[in-house]
Every structure is written in structure tokens, then in C-alpha cells.
Amino acid sequence: MITTLLVANRGEIACRIFRTCRELGIQTVAVHSDADENALHARVADATVRLPGATPADTYLRGDLIVKAALAAGADAVHPGYGFLSENPDFARQVLDAGLVWIGPAPDAIEAMASKIRAKELMGLTPLREVTENDLPVLVKAAAGGGGRGMRVVRSLGDLDSALESARAEATSAFGDGEVFVEPYVENGRHVEVQILADTHGTIWPLGTRDCSLQRRHQKVIEEAPAPALSAALTEELHTLAVRAARAVSYVGAGTVEFLVADGKAHFLEMNTRLQVEHPVTEAVFGLDLVAEQIRVAEGHALPADPPRARGHAVEARLYAEDPARHWTPQTGTLHRLTLPEGVSQGVSQGVSQGVFQDVSQGVRLDTGYTDGDDIGVHYDPMLAKVIAHAPTRAEAIRRLAAALDRATIHGPTTNRDLLARSLRHEEFTTARMDTGFYDRHLSDLTSPTLDPHAPLAAALADAATEGNPRFGGWRNVPSQPQARRYATAGEEHEATYRHTRTGLEADGVTVVHADAHLVVLEVDGVRRKFEVTRYGTHRHVNTTHLTALPRFPDPTTQQAPGSLLAPMPGTVVRVAENLKPGTTVEAGTPLLWLEAMKMEHKITAPVTGTLTALHAAVGQQVEMGALLAVVQDQAR
């Protein structure tokens, strides 16, 4: 019987596992890096152990330190979560050799399946040993780990060596294993997977299918269960293949077998020997707590002969601190507020009762590793939360999830919230015709700015109320000249103008019904709308619109020379193009240097064809967002 469990992970998944442990009466232990000292997972655990350092390589990838922490805290079991060491057989052996219970499959099973190279060989498939023009396009892929890290699509043989180098570096940083391989890249297939759960008594449950086709950088963004628009025959084939893969390695615990479905055929991708990020959609449909089932299996309990019957449909959206319109650039800063509509099940403290996920009120669940006021740093994945909706039908689940995202209060760095809501409502998704090329085709339309035309005016009126009398009735009752304030959003500037009159405030075509520091009510063509305004420094959140207040007169000292390359995020310079130095001629789009932030590499390219006149970046250098990295002078100037 497990009494105390250490989670060898951080953030959302650690909080989610702790939640189940509390329901089962199990004490919890968190490990945390120095950067995570005040993180939510460290705050909610019963005990914590520090892992000195900040980078994953120094902390969450140090299996020796984690096992030592478990023993010091009196834990008798270790759950790896997902990512980091969750698919590392050597870490599993370290845990077992220390006399601790490992919440996962046997190390030999991990070894057989966690390496995607050996998993394919086990399923009768082999990676490409040599790549020719006829093989293109191909996919360079990390042999260990997942989450889209260490993956690169190659469409030209000239790009292969660079893709291999970049994938190795990213995989080493994320998983501590730089092994990569090359396989054919299937264009525009659907990413479909099967959740399995197996015990030590020979029972294996195939817990339905999931569709995870909406991806960016090969990392899933929206997932659902069951996968829609699959024939009964194909579904049965996927279940059979998944169970066969599990039996081939005597699998125990929760795992996922992934496929690419194209032209009605299933192509084996890999088996993930761990809990998946998207496991909540399966929990919702089958009425299970998969973490609780993992723990029971590890304690030796047998599963019933048959799994529960599936009910309804569930859809999950991953909320990231990132800017999809700027190449998915990760964002950092303070998360001032993160709340969903009242009645939503908060995954941090609710949602599981007696081991079963409970839909409450609106059928929407929130799993997160952040609370109001937490900082989003540069060292780890930028996922803030997962929002999951469950309903009797797919259409109802999609509508619930999109509405919950629309009504969410998210104050802080830029997120992908609008992209998620638009994606859910896109005809290609609602009619189940999506594939893995969805964002390649539609990203521009999905990220086009759609500013509420009255948001800048509402911000201006609230700002004026803050600076003057906060009561609407306190405005001075004399005419005045028009007042103007400027705001920026999505790279565009907007000016709002208004004036004081003897009857109150006026703006062109708009009647100001009420205006104070936090609430503005405007009437247009007989329709009244409320605008809730919240400010943090120069940032204004007007309902769901994020604006930045601009100074009346721009500061000339902040202006950069044309061709300046600024760091799009805080990070570390990990590579500089070979022989790059001032005076070098570069072509537009040529990679000049690479930054690593939030476990991903980000390429900085030449904005124009011209001459490099300045290079301020060096390998190993830590840079802040907005730091000047290099300057390229346009040859046309």
C-alpha cells in the first residue's frame, strides 16, 4: 500500500497527480528547481525537496537527485508524470533499485518502446538509414521523449544536416538524450492514438481513440475523444494494434500507442510509455481517473475484465503563453489572473471524487500549474493550463469549450486563447475534416487581428476616470477640447478620442452611459455593452482585449536602427552561424543565430539581404527580451 508519493515533475501534471493523491489519502512530495521555489506544485505538496539549479539538465533530469529526494522525504513511490525522465528506463531502474515503487511500466518495456527506433523495429518497421531526393519530405525525430521537441521536417537535402544538429541539441536539452532518426513524412494525415491501461494480471484495456491532429511544431494543441469520423473497422484495427504492441513488451500501467491515419490506413508512429498530456479527455469519456488507476495497478490490484462504457465526447485545448502570430514565440512575465467562468471544475483542487472525474455545472474542467500572481519563466514549457469540455455530443463539447475560452479571464502575457477559440469554430474542425497540416493552411486567417472597435475608447475613459474623479457623475460640467489617448495591440496603434460636454462624455457615434476606473458602459445604435477594464502598469485588459498604453510622445532613446534583430524572448544563445561576423553578407531568411527558451530552439533569421554591421550575441550568453542581438543593413539602402 502506497502511503507517500513523490512526483518527479513540475507544473500542471504534478498538481494533477497531487489532486488524486489527496483523494486517495496519499501524502505528496514535490521536487522543485530554484526557479520553481514558489511554483504552485511546490506550494500544494505536503513536503518539498529542492533540486539546486534552474535548467532541466541540473534539476528535473537528474534522476540521482530525485531518488535521493524521495528517500529523504520518506516516499515509498515515484510518479514520473510526462516529459523529463518519464520515459527513461535507467531512471525507472534507479527508483526500483532504491526499493521504491515505480508508477509506470517495467524498465525493459520502457526501453523497448520509449526509443522510437526500437519501437518501430518491434512493430516490423525500420527508420531511413540513407536519405535521397526520392525520400523527401522526411521527418527528423528524437528517439526519446515527445511533445514535438527534437522534430524537424526536411524538404531539401541541403537542410538535412542542419535539421539533424538542431534536433539533437533540442532533444538533449529536453530529455537528456540526443539520439535522433529519420523517417518518411506523411503529409496531411490525421494523428490518432489509442489509450491503453494494463495490469500485472494480463488484462489490457484499449480505452478508445483520441484525435490530436491540430498541432504546432509537432506539438498537440487541441485533442478530443473519441477520434471522429473513423470507421468501425479502422477503430477496431487501431485497438488491436495497440493491444498487440502492449502485449509484445508485457506492458503494465497507462500508455498510448500513436498512429498517423491517411487514406483510411493506420501507420504506426510510436508508443508513449507514460501518461499523456491529453489524458483528461479519456477520463471524461470513460468516467475514470487514470492516475488513480495507475496507482492501483502499481499496488498490484487487478482491473475488471472489461473497461467502463464510453459516454459522450470530450475536447481539450492547451492554453499556452505564446504568440501564434509571431511564429509561436513563447511569452514570459506575471500571470496576473487566470479564471474560467464560475462553476468550472478547477483541476488544482477539485474534479476527482472517489477516483472518478466529475463534470460540474458547465461540464468544463481546468487543469493548471499556475495561480494568480505566478511568474512564467524561461526554463520550462509555456503551457499555462488545459481546458477540457465534456458533453453528450461532439458539437456540444466543442461549443462548451469555445464558450469557456471566450469567457475566461486571462491577464498577463500574450496567450493562444483566441487561436484556440477560432480553431474550435473553424469549419474544417467542426466537420471533422482536419489533419496535421491544419495550421500550415489556416494560421494566417486564425491569427488575423480582430480588435473590438470600442475597446480603446473604453480603456481611455477608464484611464481618464482613474486620473480624475472616478465617479461618472463627477466629470466637470463644462465643454472641453477633444482628448486623445493611444494604445497598441497586435503590432498596431489605435487612437481613442472623447470630449467632456455639459451633458457628460461624448465620442463619435457612441453614448457614454457610465465610466469609472473599472467599468465602462457604452451605447451604440441602442445597444448597451459593458467593458470591464483592468490595468497592470501600461497594460490594459478590456474584457478579452489586451492593449498597451502608449506615451503621448515617443521616447527617441528607445528607437532602434533599421535592420536591428531583437531577442523575441528571454533565453540563451545556443548557436551562432558559422563564420558569422560584422561585414558578412547575408541573404534574407538566412539563419544567423539560435536561442533556447522554454525547452525549444528558436531561429533568428536575417530580415533583409544585406551586410551584418553588428553582432552582439555569443554562444552561452543569456539575453533578455528586446535585447539587441545583431544589425543587418539592407543592401538596397
Secondary structure in CASP SS format (residue, H / E / C, confidence):
PFRMAT SS
TARGET T0000
AUTHOR 0000-0000-0000
METHOD secondary structure of the structure
MODEL  1
M C 1.00
I C 1.00
T C 1.00
T E 1.00
L E 1.00
L E 1.00
V E 1.00
A C 1.00
N C 1.00
R C 1.00
G H 1.00
E H 1.00
I H 1.00
A H 1.00
C H 1.00
R H 1.00
I H 1.00
F H 1.00
R H 1.00
T H 1.00
C H 1.00
R H 1.00
E H 1.00
L H 1.00
G C 1.00
I C 1.00
Q E 1.00
T E 1.00
V E 1.00
A E 1.00
V E 1.00
H E 1.00
S E 1.00
D C 1.00
A C 1.00
D C 1.00
E C 1.00
N C 1.00
A C 1.00
L H 1.00
H H 1.00
A H 1.00
R H 1.00
V H 1.00
A C 1.00
D C 1.00
A E 1.00
T E 1.00
V E 1.00
R E 1.00
L E 1.00
P C 1.00
G C 1.00
A C 1.00
T C 1.00
P H 1.00
A H 1.00
D H 1.00
T C 1.00
Y C 1.00
L C 1.00
R C 1.00
G H 1.00
D H 1.00
L H 1.00
I H 1.00
V H 1.00
K H 1.00
A H 1.00
A H 1.00
L H 1.00
A H 1.00
A C 1.00
G C 1.00
A C 1.00
D C 1.00
A E 1.00
V E 1.00
H E 1.00
P C 1.00
G C 1.00
Y C 1.00
G C 1.00
F C 1.00
L C 1.00
S C 1.00
E C 1.00
N C 1.00
P H 1.00
D H 1.00
F H 1.00
A H 1.00
R H 1.00
Q H 1.00
V H 1.00
L H 1.00
D H 1.00
A C 1.00
G C 1.00
L C 1.00
V E 1.00
W E 1.00
I C 1.00
G C 1.00
P C 1.00
A C 1.00
P H 1.00
D H 1.00
A H 1.00
I H 1.00
E H 1.00
A H 1.00
M H 1.00
A H 1.00
S C 1.00
K H 1.00
I H 1.00
R H 1.00
A H 1.00
K H 1.00
E H 1.00
L H 1.00
M C 1.00
G C 1.00
L C 1.00
T C 1.00
P C 1.00
L E 1.00
R C 1.00
E C 1.00
V C 1.00
T C 1.00
E H 1.00
N H 1.00
D H 1.00
L C 1.00
P C 1.00
V E 1.00
L E 1.00
V E 1.00
K E 1.00
A E 1.00
A C 1.00
A C 1.00
G C 1.00
G C 1.00
G C 1.00
G C 1.00
R C 1.00
G C 1.00
M E 1.00
R E 1.00
V E 1.00
V E 1.00
R C 1.00
S C 1.00
L H 1.00
G H 1.00
D H 1.00
L H 1.00
D H 1.00
S H 1.00
A H 1.00
L H 1.00
E H 1.00
S H 1.00
A H 1.00
R H 1.00
A H 1.00
E H 1.00
A H 1.00
T H 1.00
S H 1.00
A H 1.00
F H 1.00
G C 1.00
D C 1.00
G C 1.00
E C 1.00
V E 1.00
F E 1.00
V E 1.00
E E 1.00
P E 1.00
Y C 1.00
V C 1.00
E C 1.00
N C 1.00
G C 1.00
R E 1.00
H E 1.00
V E 1.00
E E 1.00
V E 1.00
Q E 1.00
I E 1.00
L E 1.00
A E 1.00
D C 1.00
T C 1.00
H C 1.00
G C 1.00
T C 1.00
I E 1.00
W E 1.00
P E 1.00
L E 1.00
G E 1.00
T E 1.00
R E 1.00
D E 1.00
C E 1.00
S E 1.00
L E 1.00
Q E 1.00
R E 1.00
R C 1.00
H C 1.00
Q E 1.00
K E 1.00
V E 1.00
I E 1.00
E E 1.00
E E 1.00
A E 1.00
P C 1.00
A C 1.00
P C 1.00
A C 1.00
L C 1.00
S C 1.00
A H 1.00
A H 1.00
L H 1.00
T H 1.00
E H 1.00
E H 1.00
L H 1.00
H H 1.00
T H 1.00
L H 1.00
A H 1.00
V H 1.00
R H 1.00
A H 1.00
A H 1.00
R H 1.00
A H 1.00
V C 1.00
S C 1.00
Y C 1.00
V C 1.00
G E 1.00
A E 1.00
G E 1.00
T E 1.00
V E 1.00
E E 1.00
F E 1.00
L E 1.00
V E 1.00
A E 1.00
D C 1.00
G C 1.00
K E 1.00
A E 1.00
H E 1.00
F E 1.00
L E 1.00
E E 1.00
M E 1.00
N E 1.00
T C 1.00
R C 1.00
L C 1.00
Q C 1.00
V C 1.00
E C 1.00
H H 1.00
P H 1.00
V H 1.00
T H 1.00
E H 1.00
A H 1.00
V H 1.00
F H 1.00
G C 1.00
L C 1.00
D C 1.00
L H 1.00
V H 1.00
A H 1.00
E H 1.00
Q H 1.00
I H 1.00
R H 1.00
V H 1.00
A H 1.00
E C 1.00
G C 1.00
H C 1.00
A C 1.00
L C 1.00
P C 1.00
A C 1.00
D C 1.00
P C 1.00
P C 1.00
R C 1.00
A C 1.00
R C 1.00
G C 1.00
H E 1.00
A E 1.00
V E 1.00
E E 1.00
A E 1.00
R E 1.00
L E 1.00
Y E 1.00
A C 1.00
E E 1.00
D E 1.00
P H 1.00
A H 1.00
R H 1.00
H C 1.00
W C 1.00
T E 1.00
P E 1.00
Q C 1.00
T C 1.00
G E 1.00
T E 1.00
L E 1.00
H C 1.00
R E 1.00
L E 1.00
T E 1.00
L C 1.00
P C 1.00
E C 1.00
G C 1.00
V C 1.00
S E 1.00
Q E 1.00
G C 1.00
V C 1.00
S C 1.00
Q C 1.00
G C 1.00
V E 1.00
S E 1.00
Q C 1.00
G C 1.00
V E 1.00
F E 1.00
Q C 1.00
D C 1.00
V C 1.00
S C 1.00
Q C 1.00
G C 1.00
V E 1.00
R E 1.00
L E 1.00
D E 1.00
T E 1.00
G C 1.00
Y C 1.00
T C 1.00
D C 1.00
G C 1.00
D E 1.00
D E 1.00
I E 1.00
G C 1.00
V C 1.00
H C 1.00
Y C 1.00
D C 1.00
P C 1.00
M E 1.00
L E 1.00
A E 1.00
K E 1.00
V E 1.00
I E 1.00
A E 1.00
H E 1.00
A E 1.00
P C 1.00
T C 1.00
R H 1.00
A H 1.00
E H 1.00
A H 1.00
I H 1.00
R H 1.00
R H 1.00
L H 1.00
A H 1.00
A H 1.00
A H 1.00
L H 1.00
D H 1.00
R H 1.00
A C 1.00
T E 1.00
I E 1.00
H E 1.00
G C 1.00
P C 1.00
T C 1.00
T C 1.00
N C 1.00
R H 1.00
D H 1.00
L H 1.00
L H 1.00
A H 1.00
R H 1.00
S H 1.00
L H 1.00
R H 1.00
H C 1.00
E H 1.00
E H 1.00
F H 1.00
T H 1.00
T C 1.00
A C 1.00
R C 1.00
M C 1.00
D C 1.00
T C 1.00
G C 1.00
F H 1.00
Y H 1.00
D H 1.00
R H 1.00
H H 1.00
L H 1.00
S H 1.00
D H 1.00
L H 1.00
T C 1.00
S C 1.00
P C 1.00
T C 1.00
L C 1.00
D C 1.00
P C 1.00
H C 1.00
A H 1.00
P H 1.00
L H 1.00
A H 1.00
A H 1.00
A H 1.00
L H 1.00
A H 1.00
D H 1.00
A H 1.00
A H 1.00
T H 1.00
E H 1.00
G C 1.00
N C 1.00
P C 1.00
R C 1.00
F H 1.00
G H 1.00
G H 1.00
W C 1.00
R C 1.00
N C 1.00
V C 1.00
P C 1.00
S C 1.00
Q C 1.00
P C 1.00
Q E 1.00
A E 1.00
R E 1.00
R E 1.00
Y E 1.00
A E 1.00
T E 1.00
A C 1.00
G C 1.00
E E 1.00
E E 1.00
H E 1.00
E E 1.00
A E 1.00
T E 1.00
Y E 1.00
R E 1.00
H E 1.00
T E 1.00
R C 1.00
T C 1.00
G E 1.00
L E 1.00
E E 1.00
A E 1.00
D C 1.00
G C 1.00
V E 1.00
T E 1.00
V E 1.00
V E 1.00
H E 1.00
A E 1.00
D C 1.00
A C 1.00
H C 1.00
L E 1.00
V E 1.00
V E 1.00
L E 1.00
E E 1.00
V E 1.00
D C 1.00
G C 1.00
V E 1.00
R E 1.00
R E 1.00
K E 1.00
F E 1.00
E E 1.00
V E 1.00
T E 1.00
R E 1.00
Y E 1.00
G C 1.00
T C 1.00
H E 1.00
R E 1.00
H E 1.00
V E 1.00
N C 1.00
T C 1.00
T E 1.00
H E 1.00
L E 1.00
T E 1.00
A E 1.00
L C 1.00
P C 1.00
R C 1.00
F C 1.00
P C 1.00
D C 1.00
P H 1.00
T H 1.00
T H 1.00
Q C 1.00
Q C 1.00
A C 1.00
P C 1.00
G C 1.00
S E 1.00
L E 1.00
L E 1.00
A C 1.00
P C 1.00
M C 1.00
P C 1.00
G E 1.00
T E 1.00
V E 1.00
V E 1.00
R E 1.00
V E 1.00
A C 1.00
E C 1.00
N C 1.00
L C 1.00
K C 1.00
P C 1.00
G C 1.00
T C 1.00
T E 1.00
V E 1.00
E C 1.00
A C 1.00
G C 1.00
T C 1.00
P E 1.00
L E 1.00
L E 1.00
W E 1.00
L E 1.00
E E 1.00
A E 1.00
M C 1.00
K C 1.00
M E 1.00
E E 1.00
H E 1.00
K E 1.00
I E 1.00
T E 1.00
A C 1.00
P C 1.00
V C 1.00
T C 1.00
G E 1.00
T E 1.00
L E 1.00
T E 1.00
A E 1.00
L E 1.00
H C 1.00
A C 1.00
A C 1.00
V C 1.00
G C 1.00
Q C 1.00
Q E 1.00
V E 1.00
E C 1.00
M C 1.00
G C 1.00
A C 1.00
L E 1.00
L E 1.00
A E 1.00
V E 1.00
V E 1.00
Q E 1.00
D E 1.00
Q C 1.00
A C 1.00
R C 1.00
END
